[in-house]
Amino acid sequence: MHHRKINNKDWISVEKRFQKKLERENSLSRRKTVLSSLPMFMLSFIEAPKGVLKKLDYYRSRFFWQCDEHKKKYRLAKWCILCKPKHIGGLGILNLEVQNRCLLSKWLFKLINEDGLWQDLFKRKYLSNKSISQVSKKPGDSHFWSGLMHVKDQFLALGSFEVKGGNQARF
């Protein structure tokens, strides 16, 4: 947690851990696990900058296309093909940008559908008497809330809602 917006330089420690972990792992299955799971904690709370995602993909793609620092492998497939699910012909490597949006959308789902301490806190601080669709990002909002506001429109467009009792519906 930090009092200011998290910049690209704040992600350097994650990138270094990512690179070291890939270099240490010898088995293919362990490396593939590291490729997708190591950045998940940060991606589940913070909207990652495009530059950071590009750098992490650089390390992940280098695993497939380069034996060591000096000898390069031939690129037999594009990175976007490797990231496709196995049943479509890819290797099932997660697209980190999509995964980041999905993990942040999960928080929106929990904010709308569940009750709890953190939901009450966020509803009082950011929603007041408004619904999630009526709020937008403002200067001074937390980095976590700003990330939620960036994925909000896509989340609402792809979701469906039941009116039920109508006590939370606004027309």
C-alpha positions as CSV (number, residue, x, y, z in Angstrom):
1,M,0.0,0.0,0.0
2,H,1.2,3.5,-0.8
3,H,0.0,7.0,-0.3
4,R,0.7,8.0,-4.0
5,K,0.1,6.5,-7.4
6,I,2.3,3.5,-8.2
7,N,4.6,4.3,-11.1
8,N,6.5,2.0,-13.5
9,K,9.7,2.3,-11.3
10,D,7.7,0.9,-8.3
11,W,7.2,-2.3,-10.3
12,I,11.0,-2.8,-10.8
13,S,11.2,-5.1,-7.8
14,V,8.4,-7.3,-9.2
15,E,10.2,-7.4,-12.6
16,K,13.6,-8.4,-10.9
17,R,11.9,-11.1,-8.8
18,F,10.2,-12.4,-12.0
19,Q,13.5,-12.5,-14.0
20,K,15.5,-14.2,-11.1
21,K,12.8,-16.8,-10.6
22,L,12.7,-17.7,-14.3
23,E,16.5,-18.0,-14.4
24,R,16.7,-20.3,-11.4
25,E,13.9,-22.7,-12.4
26,N,15.2,-25.7,-14.4
27,S,12.1,-27.7,-15.2
28,L,9.7,-26.6,-17.9
29,S,6.6,-27.1,-15.8
30,R,7.9,-25.0,-12.9
31,R,8.9,-22.2,-15.3
32,K,5.5,-22.2,-17.0
33,T,3.9,-21.8,-13.6
34,V,6.2,-18.9,-12.7
35,L,5.4,-17.3,-16.1
36,S,1.8,-16.7,-15.1
37,S,1.5,-16.9,-11.3
38,L,4.2,-14.6,-10.0
39,P,2.7,-11.3,-11.0
40,M,-0.9,-12.3,-10.0
41,F,-0.9,-10.8,-6.5
42,M,0.0,-7.3,-7.8
43,L,-2.3,-7.6,-10.8
44,S,-5.2,-8.5,-8.6
45,F,-5.1,-5.2,-6.7
46,I,-3.5,-2.7,-9.0
47,E,-4.0,-1.7,-12.6
48,A,-0.6,-2.5,-14.2
49,P,0.9,0.1,-16.5
50,K,1.3,-1.0,-20.2
51,G,5.1,-0.7,-19.9
52,V,5.2,-3.1,-17.0
53,L,3.0,-5.6,-18.8
54,K,5.2,-5.3,-21.9
55,K,8.4,-5.9,-19.8
56,L,6.9,-8.9,-18.0
57,D,5.8,-10.3,-21.4
58,Y,9.4,-9.7,-22.6
59,Y,10.7,-12.0,-19.9
60,R,8.0,-14.6,-20.5
61,S,8.6,-14.7,-24.2
62,R,12.3,-14.8,-23.8
63,F,11.8,-18.1,-22.0
64,F,10.4,-19.6,-25.2
65,W,12.6,-17.9,-27.7
66,Q,16.0,-17.8,-26.1
67,C,18.1,-20.6,-24.6
68,D,20.5,-18.3,-22.7
69,E,21.8,-14.7,-22.9
70,H,23.8,-15.2,-26.1
71,K,22.1,-17.8,-28.2
72,K,18.7,-17.0,-29.6
73,K,16.0,-19.5,-30.7
74,Y,14.0,-19.1,-33.9
75,R,10.5,-17.6,-33.3
76,L,8.2,-20.3,-34.6
77,A,5.0,-18.7,-33.4
78,K,3.8,-15.2,-32.4
79,W,3.4,-14.4,-28.7
80,C,-0.4,-13.8,-29.2
81,I,-0.7,-17.4,-30.6
82,L,1.2,-18.8,-27.6
83,C,-1.3,-17.0,-25.3
84,K,-4.3,-18.6,-26.8
85,P,-6.0,-21.6,-25.0
86,K,-4.6,-25.0,-25.7
87,H,-7.8,-26.2,-27.4
88,I,-7.4,-23.4,-30.0
89,G,-3.8,-24.3,-30.7
90,G,-1.9,-22.1,-28.2
91,L,0.0,-23.0,-25.1
92,G,-2.5,-21.5,-22.6
93,I,-0.2,-18.8,-21.4
94,L,-2.2,-16.1,-19.7
95,N,-2.5,-12.7,-21.3
96,L,-1.5,-10.5,-18.4
97,E,-3.5,-7.4,-19.5
98,V,-6.8,-9.4,-19.8
99,Q,-6.0,-11.2,-16.5
100,N,-5.4,-7.8,-14.8
101,R,-8.8,-6.5,-16.0
102,C,-10.5,-9.8,-14.9
103,L,-9.0,-9.7,-11.4
104,L,-10.0,-6.0,-10.9
105,S,-13.5,-6.8,-12.2
106,K,-13.8,-9.5,-9.5
107,W,-13.5,-6.7,-6.9
108,L,-16.3,-4.8,-8.6
109,F,-18.5,-7.9,-8.6
110,K,-17.8,-8.4,-4.8
111,L,-18.5,-4.7,-4.2
112,I,-21.9,-5.0,-5.9
113,N,-23.0,-8.4,-4.7
114,E,-21.5,-9.0,-1.3
115,D,-21.6,-7.2,2.1
116,G,-18.6,-6.8,4.3
117,L,-16.4,-4.4,6.1
118,W,-14.4,-3.3,3.1
119,Q,-17.5,-3.0,0.9
120,D,-19.1,-0.7,3.5
121,L,-16.0,1.4,3.6
122,F,-15.8,1.8,-0.1
123,K,-19.5,2.4,-0.5
124,R,-19.3,5.2,2.1
125,K,-16.2,6.8,0.7
126,Y,-16.8,6.5,-3.0
127,L,-20.4,5.7,-3.7
128,S,-22.4,7.7,-1.1
129,N,-25.9,7.2,-2.3
130,K,-25.0,6.4,-5.9
131,S,-24.8,3.2,-7.8
132,I,-21.5,1.9,-9.2
133,S,-22.6,3.0,-12.7
134,Q,-23.0,6.7,-11.6
135,V,-19.5,7.2,-10.2
136,S,-16.3,7.9,-12.0
137,K,-12.6,8.4,-11.2
138,K,-11.7,11.7,-9.5
139,P,-8.3,13.2,-8.7
140,G,-7.1,12.0,-5.3
141,D,-8.8,8.6,-5.5
142,S,-6.8,5.6,-4.3
143,H,-4.8,3.7,-6.9
144,F,-7.0,0.6,-6.3
145,W,-10.3,2.6,-6.8
146,S,-8.8,4.2,-10.0
147,G,-8.1,0.7,-11.4
148,L,-11.7,-0.4,-10.6
149,M,-13.0,2.7,-12.4
150,H,-10.9,1.9,-15.5
151,V,-12.5,-1.6,-15.8
152,K,-16.0,-0.5,-14.7
153,D,-17.5,0.3,-18.1
154,Q,-16.4,-3.0,-19.7
155,F,-17.5,-4.9,-16.6
156,L,-21.0,-3.3,-16.7
157,A,-21.3,-3.7,-20.5
158,L,-20.5,-7.5,-20.3
159,G,-22.5,-8.2,-17.2
160,S,-26.2,-8.8,-16.6
161,F,-28.2,-7.8,-13.6
162,E,-31.4,-8.9,-11.9
163,V,-33.7,-6.3,-10.5
164,K,-35.1,-8.6,-7.8
165,G,-36.8,-6.4,-5.1
166,G,-35.8,-3.1,-6.8
167,N,-34.4,-1.4,-3.7
168,Q,-31.0,-0.9,-5.4
169,A,-32.3,-0.3,-9.0
170,R,-32.1,3.2,-10.5
171,F,-33.8,4.1,-13.7
